[in-house]
Amino acid sequence: MDDQASKRIFAKTEAGRAALADRSSAGPPRTALILVNGQDSVQALRAKLGPDADVLIRELHRRGLIELLRPSPQGPAPRPMQAPSVPPIDESGRLEPLKREAIARLGPHFGPDAPIVAEALMAATRAAAYNTALGTIEARLALYLGKAGAAQVLAGLRG
């Protein structure tokens, strides 16, 4: 491939993603397909795949597993457009009573280590993070109390 071709960027097609999900294929074509990520140029893929890179890329393209993302790139790969990010809503005020109750309920099971066990729970400012942390604590409690016992201890504490 010429110098201009070495700057080309390929991405997996639906067929390529399906081929990876199948997992029955192995060897260099699969490895090359895994490495095609829609960001690395052919030149970067050559560094990762070695001397057979051009042959592997042509074969994947011929089989319809990858597609040319940008035929004549100048500069970095285009980034997908994303909606403007909305600042996360701080739900700390609503979660504070739940956090205090959680620590009170965890105290008999973890003793002085309850605040350590609940560190992620206490740091959460959004309900999703709080609930994730509570789920982790519930799984830890389930080791000692069983699933039903852990669920009973933490009942009503979801944010």
CORLIN-V350558 format. One record per pair of residues at least 24 apart in sequence whose C-alpha atoms are under 6 Angstrom apart, sorted by the first residue. I is the first residue (numbers start at 0). J is the second residue. Records with the same first field share a line. If there is no record, write none. Layout:
I = J  J
//
This chain:
5 = 41  42
6 = 40  41
7 = 40  41  70
8 = 40  68  69
9 = 37  66  67  68
10 = 35  36  37  65  66  68
11 = 64  65
12 = 64  65
14 = 64
15 = 64
38 = 76
89 = 124  125
90 = 124  125
91 = 124
97 = 156
126 = 158
130 = 157
//
